[in-house]
């Protein structure tokens, strides 16, 4: 593959003054096992973040409930004071229990506390983008997110948040949210093997809203497929590079945020942006 710079391929959401390079970095893996506690090698985690910036990545996805607090503190250590072009996207709506559980936390008080935790640990005066991470909202009869979203809008009016996004939502919640405020991005699970949001991605693309797939490479258990392995060999790339390239070609509003704690793996992920899949290859992957 030829050399690739993320800055050569960008998406600017409607109602937003930010241009996102379409390859970003997801910081979840900077914490310890099960996204809990400190990493085994903090120096290596700092090195990955600094290399991401040098490679041209201009947005990092994080949350203060990663660790908790650990990931944001490492980002601050590695990158503060931040470059003007760097966008940090965080999410709120959960806290971590002492047993490492993930506990929904979407009351007004909890959401305000989460924003202030992110501000403090990232050492920021305002958060560029905050995603409301909604628990258990799949299906046509899912519950309203209006009350929680109204709390975020008030914090936006107070200057603590610049832009608002959503995570773990369906079309019904997105429509409800758009009646309350502008939405710049949606972050849901999506990859070659999890295609439930196909129609939603196209709808959001038409509206100029970014779609950010979490677990773009399958999650903690990477994608496994004979087809994927065969395609990767034919284009002289790794299976994970092919999976990322497929996402980038799937729709122009898709931003990928693969995470890693390895500089070498980070470089492989960025290089996937140079990989162009022909129509026959895309068709084979679509049929997986």
N, C-alpha and C positions, 0 to 999 in steps of 0.2 A: 504493500500500500504506500501511496505517496504521503509526504508530510502533510499534516492537517492542523489548522488552527481553529478552535471553536468560534473565534470572532468572525470567521468568514461566513457563518450561517446563524442568523438571528431571527427572533420573533418578538414583536412589540405588541402586547395585548391592547385592545381597545380600552379607553378610560385609564390609561396608565402611561407614565412618563419614563418607563424603564424598557430598555432593549436587552432581552435575555439571549445570550449565546445558547444555542439549543442543546449543547452538552454542558451540564452542570455537575455538581458533586453532592451526593447525599452523605451526611455526616454520621448516620446512625452507627456505623461500624467502628467509630472512633472510641466508643465506650467499651466496657468489658463484656464478657460473655452474657448473652441474653439482654444486651443493652443495659447492663447494670454495673455500676462501679467503674473504677479507673481502668484504662487499657493496660495490657501487659507491658507495653513499651510506649511510654508517653512521648519520648523523643521521636520515635518513628511516626506517631500520630501527627505531631507538629510538622514533621518533614513532608508528610503527604499533603497537608493543607497548603503549605508554602509552594510545593511543586504544582499543585492544582492552579494556583494563581499564575505561576510562571508559564504554565501551558496555555493560558488564555481563558480559563474558566472564570466566569464573572458572576455566578450565583451559586450559593451554597444552601442546601436544605438542612434544617436542624430542628431541634426542639429542646426546651429545658427539661422535658421529662425523659430525655435520653441520659441515662446515668443514675439518678437524675442529676442535673446541673453539670455533669462532667463534660459532655460534648461542647456545650457553649463556653465553658471555661477554657477548654483546649483551643477552640477557635479564637477566643480573645488573646490567649497567650501567643498563638502562632501569627496572628494577622493584625492585631490592633497596634497602632492606628490603621484603620482600614483604608484601602484605596477607594477613591471616589467612585470608580466604576463597579465596585463590588456590591452586589445585592445579597442580603441575607434573608432567607425566607424561613419563618418558624411556624410552628403549629401549637395550638392550645386546645384544651378540652379533656385532657386526661391528667392524672397524677400517678405516681408509683407508690404502691404499698410496700411496707417493710419486707413482705414476702416476695417482692419483685413483681407483684401483680400490676395490671394496668386498670386503673379505676377511673370511670367517667367523672369529670369534674367540670360541669358546664353552668353552674350558678353564676350570677353576676359577680358575686364576691370572689369565687374561684377563678373566673376568667380574668378579672382585674389583677388578682394576685399573680396569675401566670404571666401576664404581660409584663408586670414589674419584675418578676424573676428573670425573664428573658432580657429585659433592658439592663438589669444589674449585672448578670453574668456575662453578657456580650459587651458590656460597657458602651451602651448606646443611649442617645436621648430619644430616639424614635425608631420603631421597627419598620423596615421597608415593606414587607408583606407578612401578614399573619393569616394562616389558614385555620379556620374553625374545624377541628377534627371531631366529626360527629359519630357517636357510637351507635351501632345497631340500627341504622336507618335504611337498610336495604329493603326493597319491595315496594309495591304500589301504595301500601297503607302506612308507610313510615311516618313517624311523628314530626311535628313542626320544629324547625330550627329558628323560628322568628325571634323568640325571646332572647336566646343566646346571641344571635346576630345583632340584635339591637344594642346589646352591651358593647360589642365590638365597634359599632357605628359611633356610639358615644365616645369611646376612647380615640377613635379616628378624629372626631370633632375636637377633642382635647389635645390633638397633636402627638399622641403616643404611637399611633399607627398611621402609615401612609396609604396602604392598599390592603384590601381584604380578599381572601380566597377561601375555598371550601375543600374539605377532604372527607372521603368515605360517604359520599352523598349520591343520590340518584337525580333523575331529571326533575322530579317533583320538588325536591328541596331546592334545587338550583333555581327553578322558576320562582318559588317563594322568596328566595334570597334576593333575586334581581328586582323584586317589587319593593325591596327595602333599601338596597344599596348597589353600587357597581361591584361586580365580581370580576377579578382579573385572571384567576386561575382556578382549576379544579384538579385535585390530586386524589386519584383512585387507583385501586389495584388493576393493572393491565399489563399483559405481555403476550408473547406468541401463543402461550397455552391458556391464557385467561382473557377471552375476547368479549366479555359481556358488555363492554362499553363501546362497541363498534359504532352504533348509531349515535350515541352521545358525543363521541369525539367529532363526528362530522357536523353535528349541530353546533357544538362549541366553536369549531373552526369557522363556520359561517358567521358567528357572532364576534369573532376576534378574541376569543377567550383561550388562554393557554391550558393545555391538558398535560399534567405531569404524572406519568405512571409510577406508582411506588411498586417495589419488587419487579423492576423491569427485566431482571434476569432470573426471575422465578422465586426470589426470596432466599431464605436461609438454606434451602435445598435447590441448587441451580437447575435450570431447565435441562432435561434429559430427553433426547430424541435422536433416533437414527437419521432422520431426514436432516436435522440440524447439523449433525456431525458430518454427514455426507456433503452438504452444501458448503460447510466451512472448509473442508478439504479441497473442494473444487475451486474455491476463491482464495485459497492460501491465507486463511484467517482462522481465528479461534471461534468456537461455537458462540461464545458470549459476544464477540465482536459482531457476528452475523445477527444475533438477536437485537443488539442495539441499532445496527444499521437498518434492520427491518422497521423498527419503531420510528426512526428518523424519516424513513421514506413513507411510512403509513399515512402521515398527515402533517402539514406544515406548522400546525400549532402545538405539536408534541415536543415537550422539553424532557430530556432524559437526565436522571440524577443517579447514575450508578454509584454505589458506595464501595469503598475498599479501605483497608488499612495498609496497603502495599503500594509503594511508589511505582514499581514495575507494572502492577495491575492497573493502576491509574493511567499510566501511559498507554497501555493497551486499550483501555476504554476510550480515551480521547482519539486514538488512531482510528477507531471504528467510524468516525465521521467521514473518513476518506473513502470508505467502502461503498461502492455503488452496486446494487443488486439488479440484475436484468429482470424483465417481466416474467420469464419462465421460472427463474429462481424464486421470485416473490410468490408466484402461484403455487410452487411446491411447498413453500413455508406456510402459506395461507391454508393449505389443505392438511396441515399437521393434526 
